[in-house]
Amino acid sequence: MKHDLTHEFFLGFIKIHILHHAAEQPVYGLWLIEELGRHGYRLSPGTLYPLLHSLEKEKYLKCQDRVIEGKIRKYYRTTAKGRKALSQAKDRIKELIAEVMS
């Protein structure tokens, strides 16, 4: 992705998408890469993991290590702060879509 205004828009969409799925169930990096890929976002681990770490650092996500087939996998869940931010984003998305698509 290029670093321009479109890049910034899509980065915001990706963060909202991450919060949405992490609010539904614990998610991990590879699953998110595949899920986002189904929506046309092509992210490398080098792009996704810094996003996850920043969302965790800002307390929007909480990470839990789980041992899966002898390997540690990091699962992420949306925190109360993350759910609040997601709710606010949904409200703003609805308002924006109504205005832009009218």
C-alpha positions in Angstrom: 0.0 0.0 0.0 1.2 3.5 -0.8 1.5 6.1 2.0 -1.2 8.5 0.9 -4.7 9.6 1.9 -6.2 6.4 0.5 -3.7 4.4 2.6 -4.8 6.2 5.7 -8.5 5.5 5.0 -7.8 1.8 4.5 -5.7 1.6 7.6 -8.7 3.0 9.6 -11.0 0.5 7.9 -8.6 -2.4 8.8 -8.4 -1.3 12.4 -12.2 -1.2 12.7 -12.4 -4.6 11.0 -9.9 -6.0 13.5 -11.9 -4.6 16.5 -15.1 -6.0 15.0 -13.8 -9.5 14.7 -12.0 -9.4 18.0 -15.2 -8.4 19.7 -17.0 -11.5 18.3 -14.3 -14.0 19.2 -10.6 -14.2 20.0 -8.6 -13.8 16.8 -5.0 -14.4 15.8 -2.7 -12.9 13.2 -2.9 -15.4 10.4 -6.7 -15.7 10.7 -6.9 -11.9 10.4 -4.7 -11.8 7.3 -6.9 -14.4 5.7 -10.1 -12.7 6.7 -9.0 -9.3 5.6 -7.8 -10.9 2.3 -11.4 -12.1 1.7 -12.3 -8.4 1.7 -9.6 -7.4 -0.7 -7.0 -6.2 1.8 -3.6 -7.7 1.2 -1.6 -7.4 4.4 1.8 -8.9 5.2 2.6 -10.0 8.8 5.0 -7.0 8.8 2.0 -4.7 8.4 -0.6 -6.5 10.5 1.5 -7.3 13.7 2.5 -3.7 14.3 -1.2 -2.7 14.0 -2.2 -5.4 16.5 0.6 -4.3 18.9 -0.4 -0.6 18.6 -4.1 -1.5 19.3 -2.9 -3.5 22.3 -0.6 -0.8 23.5 -3.5 1.7 23.3 -5.7 -0.8 25.3 -8.2 -1.4 22.4 -7.1 -5.1 22.4 -5.9 -7.6 25.0 -3.6 -10.4 24.0 -3.6 -13.9 25.5 -1.0 -16.6 24.7 -2.3 -20.0 24.0 -0.4 -23.2 23.2 -1.7 -24.7 19.9 0.0 -27.9 18.7 3.0 -27.1 20.8 3.4 -23.5 19.6 2.5 -20.3 21.3 -0.2 -18.4 19.4 -1.3 -14.9 20.4 -5.0 -14.4 20.5 -6.5 -10.9 20.6 -9.9 -9.8 22.1 -11.5 -6.4 22.1 -11.4 -4.6 25.5 -14.1 -2.5 26.9 -12.3 0.6 25.5 -12.1 -1.2 22.1 -15.8 -2.1 22.2 -16.7 1.6 23.0 -14.4 2.8 20.1 -16.0 0.2 17.8 -19.5 1.4 18.7 -18.6 5.0 18.1 -17.0 4.1 14.8 -20.1 2.2 13.7 -22.3 5.2 14.5 -20.0 7.5 12.5 -19.8 5.0 9.6 -23.6 4.8 9.4 -23.9 8.6 9.4 -21.1 9.0 6.7 -22.6 6.3 4.5 -26.0 7.9 4.7 -24.6 11.3 3.7 -22.2 10.1 1.0 -24.6 7.6 -0.6 -27.6 9.9 -0.7 
